[in-house]
Amino acid sequence: MSEQATFALKGRNPDVLSCIANLSNDEVFTPPEFANRMLDTLEEAWAADNDGASIWADSSVTFLDPCTKSGVFLREITKRLITGLEEEIPDLQERVDHILTKQVFGIGITQLTALLARRSLYCSKHATGEHSVASTFDNDNGNVWFERTEHSWVGGKCKYCGVAKETFERGDDMETHAYALIHTENAKALAREIFGDSMQFDVVIGNPPYQLNTGGYGTQARPIYHQFVEQAKALEPRYLSMIIPSRWFSGGMGLDDFRQSMLSDASVRSIDDFLAASDVFPGVGLKGGVCYFLWDRDNLGACRVATHYQGREPSIMTRPLLEEGADIFVRFNEGLSILKKVVAHETGSDGSLALPEEKRFINLVSSIGAYGLESTFRGRDEKKDDDLKVYRNGGVGYIARSEVGKEEHTFDKWKVFIGRAAPGTGNKDTYPHKILSTPFLGEPGSISSWTYMYIGPFEKKSEAQSVLSYLSCRLTRLLILLHKPSADTTRKVYTFVPKQDWSKMWSDADLYEKYRLSDEEIGFIEAFVRPMDVEVD
């Protein structure tokens, strides 16, 4: 091996892959140290499944990154194999050629990232280039494949990823972002077409693109990361590990089937959840955090769940992903124990997380836009006889009762109004935070635009005031957080919240005592939920 090629396989300081800028918040480069963290998890699982053997000492194991960008996974895998296979293949050049031609494979997501991945893996943008550390390839691409893929338009949208034709039908000089793995009916057939009929991957690992703009109203984006996960499973590897947004735990456009599939899949053996995406991708704003999971095809069981936040000691628990009576993954280990105490007190049972129908606070919460008035509604500035006051974005307006044909039974009752969007923290997840926007009292004769939802109605002002005090409690808002995937506080986020006695005012001290929470549980709540002051007079 040439002196230059030998040097290229050594570590660099600084590592260029830790310095390059991200393509966007949706297509982010994986830092090398984090890629190695995922590889450590894989290594531990392999050893546990194979009597302590090292995956890096096995020359038959094949690896695929089906959405490679910087090539960091392929490079770090190769470095580990070079060390692990030294005894079996002593000659360095022979060892490198074997690894690069027989074990490590990638599918680029764009022409640019394919070139970058080849540069990271082969130390040359062409596998056959003068400076390439590989010596036996007969094509420039090596085992990092990319070919331009087109969307398949049906009714103005791509039948595979759902993006709008008017947005993504582009000229030949622009990337299509029609990613190969998720634009095929048969992932295994695609892999064999690219890499050969006998190709079967033992490990699939990567960091897929997260979303694509759908071209809909406002700023909308369609998640696509789940499609990469589903197609990767279709390749039938022994192990699968990917970094994806954590929003799938409890919500997201088109993610219900994916969430159900993941939470009922006993092959998902570990999830490392990072509450702040910036802890993984410095400088990247991605609300809801990110996680990486390990899927172990042949080893079924409960899942090790580790929650990480800003250098704190991680919370780790092995538990079922889908608890009885829940339709989502309960994100916080400590939150799960608190939730179980609350539900057990309300039901008298230690089993299901489902509250009895008569005790569900969600039954008091309206749908979004309950009164049929858009968020752009302004109304009249001056009140006329028998007008309704409308709490709207930026203030109040007035409208004739006859112009509102919905929820008439609430017009002259007391209510609590609350914004459908939570208070912003920019693009970062920081704790503690309020979880909800500040609720306020809605007097008889008032309604709201799309901007607010109502809770109620109530016959007495004191009942609405009691609800206000309850929403200000940290425990109440923690229960909301457990079912809240994003800034939107839809009706569904109140699923875990029980009703209370509305004849009294509530405080956290009352709730902590009622549900017999421990000092550790109280400390957890107060570390993640900020105090809230509400006007109850």
C-alpha positions in Angstrom: 0.0 0.0 0.0 1.3 3.5 -0.9 2.5 5.8 1.9 -0.3 8.2 1.0 -3.0 5.6 1.2 -1.7 4.3 4.5 -1.8 7.8 5.9 -5.4 8.3 4.6 -6.7 5.5 6.9 -5.3 7.2 10.0 -7.3 9.5 12.2 -7.3 13.2 11.5 -7.5 16.1 13.9 -9.7 17.9 13.3 -11.9 15.4 11.5 -13.4 17.1 8.5 -16.7 15.2 9.0 -17.2 17.0 12.3 -16.7 20.4 10.6 -18.9 20.4 7.5 -22.2 22.3 7.5 -25.5 20.5 7.4 -27.5 20.4 4.1 -30.6 21.6 6.1 -32.5 20.7 9.3 -34.0 17.8 7.3 -30.8 16.3 5.9 -28.2 16.6 8.6 -24.7 15.1 8.7 -24.0 12.7 11.5 -21.1 13.7 13.8 -18.4 10.9 13.8 -18.6 10.5 17.6 -22.3 9.9 17.4 -21.9 7.4 14.6 -19.5 5.5 16.8 -22.0 5.6 19.6 -24.4 3.8 17.4 -21.7 1.3 16.3 -20.9 0.6 20.0 -24.6 -0.3 20.5 -24.5 -2.6 17.5 -21.2 -4.2 18.7 -22.7 -4.9 22.1 -25.8 -6.5 20.6 -23.8 -8.7 18.2 -21.6 -9.9 21.1 -24.6 -10.7 23.2 -26.2 -12.7 20.4 -22.9 -14.4 19.3 -21.3 -15.7 22.6 -19.1 -12.6 23.0 -17.7 -12.6 19.4 -16.7 -9.3 17.9 -18.6 -8.2 14.8 -15.5 -6.4 13.6 -13.5 -9.7 13.5 -16.0 -11.4 11.1 -15.0 -11.0 7.5 -18.4 -12.2 6.2 -20.6 -9.5 7.8 -22.0 -7.0 5.3 -23.1 -3.5 6.0 -25.3 -1.0 4.1 -26.0 2.7 4.7 -29.0 3.1 2.4 -29.1 6.9 2.8 -25.4 7.9 3.0 -24.5 11.6 3.0 -21.1 12.2 4.4 -20.1 8.5 4.4 -19.3 8.7 8.1 -21.0 5.3 9.0 -19.2 3.5 6.2 -15.8 5.1 7.1 -16.1 4.3 10.8 -17.2 0.7 10.1 -14.3 0.3 7.8 -11.8 1.6 10.4 -13.2 -0.9 13.0 -13.0 -3.8 10.5 -9.4 -2.9 9.6 -8.4 -3.4 13.2 -10.7 -6.4 13.9 -9.7 -8.4 10.8 -5.9 -7.9 11.2 -5.4 -11.4 12.5 -7.5 -13.1 9.8 -6.1 -11.0 6.9 -2.6 -9.7 8.0 -1.8 -7.9 4.7 -3.2 -4.4 5.0 -3.9 -3.8 1.3 -5.6 -7.2 1.0 -7.6 -6.5 4.1 -8.7 -3.0 2.9 -9.7 -4.4 -0.5 -11.7 -7.2 1.1 -13.6 -4.8 3.4 -14.3 -2.2 0.7 -15.4 -4.7 -2.0 -17.1 -7.4 0.1 -18.4 -5.8 3.3 -19.2 -2.1 3.1 -21.9 -0.6 0.8 -23.8 2.6 0.5 -26.6 4.3 -1.4 -26.1 8.0 -1.9 -29.1 10.4 -1.4 -27.8 12.9 -4.0 -25.0 13.1 -6.5 -23.1 15.5 -4.2 -23.4 13.3 -1.1 -22.4 10.2 -3.0 -19.1 12.0 -4.1 -18.6 13.0 -0.5 -19.2 9.5 0.8 -16.7 8.1 -1.7 -14.2 10.7 -0.6 -14.7 9.7 3.1 -14.5 5.9 2.4 -12.0 5.6 -0.5 -10.1 8.8 0.2 -10.9 9.7 -3.4 -14.1 10.9 -5.2 -13.6 7.9 -7.5 -13.1 4.4 -6.2 -10.5 3.8 -9.0 -8.8 7.2 -8.5 -5.1 7.7 -8.1 -5.4 8.3 -4.4 -8.0 5.7 -3.7 -7.1 3.3 -0.9 -8.9 0.5 -2.8 -7.0 -1.3 -5.5 -9.4 -3.8 -7.0 -12.5 -1.9 -8.1 -13.3 -1.8 -11.8 -15.7 1.1 -11.7 -15.5 4.7 -10.3 -18.5 4.3 -8.0 -17.1 1.4 -6.1 -19.8 0.2 -3.7 -21.3 3.7 -3.1 -24.1 3.8 -5.6 -26.1 6.7 -6.8 -28.3 7.2 -9.9 -30.8 9.9 -10.4 -34.3 8.7 -9.5 -37.5 10.3 -10.6 -40.8 10.7 -8.8 -43.8 8.7 -10.0 -46.6 11.2 -10.4 -50.2 10.2 -9.8 -52.8 12.9 -9.5 -50.3 15.6 -9.0 -48.4 13.8 -6.2 -45.6 11.2 -6.1 -47.2 7.9 -5.3 -44.2 6.9 -3.1 -43.3 10.0 -1.0 -46.4 12.2 -1.5 -44.7 15.4 -2.6 -46.4 17.8 -5.0 -45.5 17.6 -8.7 -45.5 21.4 -9.0 -42.8 21.6 -6.3 -40.6 18.7 -7.2 -40.8 18.2 -11.0 -37.5 19.8 -11.8 -35.0 20.1 -14.6 -32.0 17.8 -15.1 -29.8 20.4 -13.4 -31.5 20.1 -10.0 -31.7 17.2 -7.5 -35.1 15.4 -7.5 -34.9 14.3 -3.9 -36.6 11.1 -5.1 -34.6 8.8 -2.8 -34.0 5.4 -4.4 -34.8 3.2 -1.3 -38.3 4.7 -0.8 -39.2 5.0 -4.5 -39.5 1.3 -5.2 -42.1 -1.4 -4.7 -39.4 -4.0 -3.8 -36.4 -2.9 -1.7 -34.7 -6.3 -1.9 -35.0 -6.3 -5.7 -33.5 -2.8 -5.8 -30.6 -3.9 -3.6 -29.9 -6.9 -5.8 -30.1 -4.9 -9.0 -27.5 -2.4 -7.6 -25.2 -4.8 -5.8 -25.7 -8.2 -7.3 -28.3 -11.0 -7.1 -26.7 -12.8 -4.1 -26.5 -9.6 -2.0 -27.9 -9.9 1.5 -27.0 -7.3 4.2 -26.5 -8.3 7.8 -26.5 -4.7 9.1 -28.4 -1.7 7.8 -27.5 1.6 9.5 -27.9 5.3 8.7 -29.4 8.7 9.2 -32.2 9.2 6.6 -33.6 12.4 5.4 -36.4 13.4 7.7 -39.1 15.2 5.6 -40.0 16.8 2.3 -42.1 20.0 1.7 -45.5 18.9 0.5 -46.3 22.2 -1.2 -49.5 22.5 0.9 -51.0 25.4 2.8 -48.4 27.4 4.7 -45.2 25.6 5.7 -46.1 21.9 5.5 -43.7 19.1 5.4 -44.3 15.4 5.0 -42.3 13.0 7.1 -40.4 10.4 5.1 -37.9 8.9 7.6 -40.4 6.2 8.6 -40.4 5.1 4.9 -36.6 4.5 5.1 -37.1 2.4 8.3 -39.9 0.3 6.7 -37.9 -0.3 3.5 -34.8 -1.1 5.5 -36.8 -3.8 7.4 -37.9 -5.1 4.1 -34.3 -5.8 3.2 -34.4 -8.4 6.1 -31.1 -7.5 7.8 -30.1 -9.1 11.1 -29.7 -5.7 12.6 -31.1 -2.3 11.8 -30.1 1.0 13.4 -31.2 4.5 12.4 -31.4 8.1 13.8 -34.8 9.5 13.4 -36.9 12.3 14.9 -38.6 11.3 18.2 -41.9 12.8 17.1 -43.0 9.4 16.0 -43.5 8.4 19.6 -46.8 10.2 19.8 -47.8 11.9 16.6 -47.0 13.4 13.2 -48.5 13.4 9.7 -49.0 9.9 8.4 -47.1 8.3 11.2 -50.0 6.4 13.0 -49.4 3.1 11.2 -45.6 3.4 11.6 -45.9 4.1 15.3 -48.2 1.1 15.8 -45.8 -1.1 13.9 -42.7 0.0 15.8 -44.4 -0.2 19.2 -45.7 -3.7 18.6 -42.4 -4.9 17.1 -40.5 -7.0 19.7 -37.3 -6.8 17.6 -36.9 -3.1 18.7 -34.4 -3.9 21.5 -33.1 -0.4 22.4 -34.0 3.2 21.9 -31.7 6.0 22.9 -33.8 9.2 23.1 -32.2 12.7 23.1 -34.7 15.3 24.3 -32.7 18.1 22.6 -31.6 17.5 19.0 -28.7 19.9 19.5 -27.2 17.3 21.9 -26.7 15.1 18.8 -26.5 17.7 16.0 -24.9 20.9 17.3 -26.6 24.0 15.9 -29.5 22.1 14.5 -33.0 23.1 15.5 -35.3 20.1 15.4 -38.3 20.3 17.7 -39.1 17.2 19.6 -35.6 15.7 19.8 -34.1 12.7 18.0 -33.5 9.1 18.8 -31.7 6.1 17.5 -32.9 2.6 17.8 -31.5 -0.9 17.4 -33.7 -3.5 15.7 -32.5 -7.1 16.3 -34.4 -9.5 14.0 -33.6 -12.7 15.8 -33.7 -11.5 19.4 -37.1 -10.6 20.6 -38.0 -9.0 24.0 -38.6 -5.8 25.9 -36.8 -2.6 25.0 -34.0 -0.8 26.8 -35.0 2.8 26.8 -32.4 5.5 27.6 -33.3 9.1 27.9 -30.5 11.7 27.4 -30.5 15.4 28.1 -27.7 17.9 28.2 -25.0 15.8 29.8 -27.2 14.6 32.7 -26.9 11.0 33.8 -29.3 9.1 31.4 -32.4 7.5 32.7 -32.4 3.8 31.6 -35.2 1.3 31.9 -36.1 -2.0 30.2 -39.8 -2.0 29.5 -42.5 -2.7 26.9 -42.7 0.0 24.2 -46.5 0.0 24.2 -48.1 -0.1 27.7 -51.6 -1.5 28.1 -54.2 1.2 27.5 -51.8 3.6 25.7 -51.8 4.4 22.0 -48.3 6.1 22.1 -44.9 5.5 23.5 -44.6 7.1 26.9 -41.3 9.0 26.4 -39.9 9.6 29.9 -39.1 6.6 32.2 -39.8 8.7 35.3 -43.0 10.0 33.6 -44.2 6.5 33.1 -44.0 5.7 36.8 -45.8 9.0 37.7 -48.5 8.3 35.1 -49.1 4.8 36.4 -49.6 6.2 39.9 -52.1 8.7 38.7 -54.1 6.2 36.7 -54.0 3.6 39.4 -55.4 6.1 41.9 -58.3 6.9 39.5 -59.0 3.3 38.5 -58.1 1.3 41.5 -56.0 -0.9 39.3 -52.3 -1.2 38.5 -52.9 -2.4 34.9 -54.1 -0.4 32.0 -53.1 3.3 31.5 -56.6 4.0 30.1 -58.7 6.3 32.3 -62.4 5.5 32.7 -64.6 7.5 30.4 -66.2 9.4 33.2 -62.8 10.5 34.6 -61.3 11.7 31.3 -60.4 15.5 31.2 -60.2 15.2 27.4 -64.0 15.1 27.3 -64.1 18.7 28.4 -61.7 19.8 25.7 -63.0 21.1 22.3 -61.7 20.3 18.9 -59.6 22.8 17.1 -61.7 25.5 15.4 -64.8 24.4 17.3 -66.7 27.6 16.5 -65.8 27.5 12.8 -63.9 30.8 12.8 -60.6 30.8 11.0 -57.4 32.0 12.7 -57.5 35.1 10.4 -60.9 36.2 11.7 -61.0 39.8 12.9 -64.7 40.6 13.5 -66.2 44.0 14.3 -64.3 46.4 16.6 -67.5 47.6 18.3 -70.0 45.3 20.1 -73.7 45.4 18.9 -76.6 44.1 20.8 -76.4 40.4 21.5 -73.0 40.1 19.7 -70.6 37.4 20.9 -67.1 38.5 21.9 -64.5 36.5 20.0 -61.1 35.9 21.4 -58.9 35.9 18.4 -55.3 36.2 17.4 -54.1 39.5 18.6 -57.1 40.6 20.6 -60.9 40.5 20.5 -63.6 41.1 17.9 -67.4 40.8 17.8 -69.8 38.8 15.7 -73.5 38.3 15.6 -74.8 35.1 17.2 -76.7 34.3 14.1 -73.4 34.0 12.2 -72.0 31.3 14.4 -73.7 28.0 13.8 -71.6 25.7 16.1 -71.4 25.0 19.8 -74.4 27.2 20.6 -74.8 25.4 23.9 -71.6 27.0 25.2 -72.3 30.6 24.2 -73.7 31.6 27.6 -71.6 29.4 29.8 -68.3 29.8 31.5 -65.3 28.4 29.7 -61.5 28.3 29.8 -59.7 29.2 26.6 -56.2 28.0 25.7 -54.0 28.5 22.7 -53.7 25.6 20.3 -50.0 26.3 20.0 -47.6 26.0 22.9 -45.3 28.9 23.8 -42.3 29.0 21.5 -38.7 28.2 22.5 -37.4 28.8 19.0 -36.2 25.7 17.2 -34.7 24.2 20.3 -36.1 22.0 23.1 -35.2 23.5 26.4 -36.4 22.5 29.9 -38.1 23.4 32.0 -40.8 24.9 29.9 -44.5 25.7 30.2 -45.8 22.9 27.9 -49.0 25.0 27.4 -49.8 28.6 26.5 -51.3 30.4 29.4 -55.1 29.7 29.7 -57.6 32.3 30.5 -61.2 32.6 31.6 -64.0 32.8 29.0 -67.1 34.6 30.3 -70.7 33.9 29.2 -71.2 35.5 25.8 -67.7 34.7 24.5 -66.3 32.3 22.0 -63.0 32.0 20.1 -61.5 31.8 16.7 -59.3 28.9 15.5 -56.4 30.3 17.6 -57.9 29.0 20.8 -59.6 25.8 22.0 -62.2 25.9 24.8 -62.5 23.7 27.9 -65.9 23.4 29.4 -68.6 24.6 29.4 -69.3 25.3 33.1 -72.4 26.6 34.8 -70.4 28.4 37.5 -67.4 30.8 37.3 -65.8 29.0 40.3 -65.7 25.7 38.3 -63.9 27.4 35.4 -61.5 29.0 37.9 -60.8 25.6 39.4 -59.9 24.3 36.0 -57.6 27.2 35.5 -55.8 26.4 38.7 -55.5 22.8 37.7 -53.9 23.6 34.3 -51.4 25.8 36.1 -50.2 22.8 38.1 -46.9 21.2 37.0 -48.2 17.7 37.3 -51.1 18.4 35.0 -48.8 19.8 32.4 -46.4 16.9 32.7 -49.3 14.5 32.0 -50.0 16.6 28.9 -46.3 16.5 27.9 -46.3 12.7 27.9 -48.8 12.7 25.0 -47.5 15.9 23.2 -45.3 15.3 20.2 -45.0 18.9 19.0 -45.9 22.6 19.7 -49.5 21.8 18.8 -51.7 21.2 21.8 -54.6 19.4 20.1 -57.4 17.8 22.1 -55.5 14.4 22.1 -52.7 15.7 24.3 -55.1 15.6 27.3 -55.5 11.8 27.0 -53.7 11.0 30.2 -55.2 13.9 32.3 -57.9 12.9 34.8 -60.8 15.1 35.8 -60.8 16.6 39.3 -63.3 18.0 41.8 -64.1 21.5 40.4 -65.4 22.8 43.6 -62.0 23.7 44.9 -58.8 25.4 43.7 -55.8 23.1 42.9 -52.1 23.3 43.7 -49.2 21.0 43.0 -49.0 20.3 46.7 -52.6 19.0 46.5 -51.9 16.8 43.5 -48.5 15.5 44.9 -50.3 14.4 48.0 -53.3 12.9 46.3 -51.2 10.7 44.0 -48.5 10.0 46.7 -45.6 11.0 44.5 -42.1 10.5 45.8 -39.5 13.3 46.3 -37.6 11.9 43.3 -40.8 12.0 41.1 -41.6 15.6 42.3 -38.0 16.6 41.5 -38.3 15.2 38.0 -41.6 17.1 37.4 -40.1 20.4 38.6 -37.0 19.9 36.5 -39.0 19.6 33.3 -42.1 21.8 33.8 -41.9 25.5 34.5 -44.3 27.2 37.0 -47.2 29.0 35.4 -49.1 32.0 36.8 -52.8 32.3 35.7 -55.4 34.9 36.4 -58.2 33.2 38.4 -60.1 36.2 39.7 
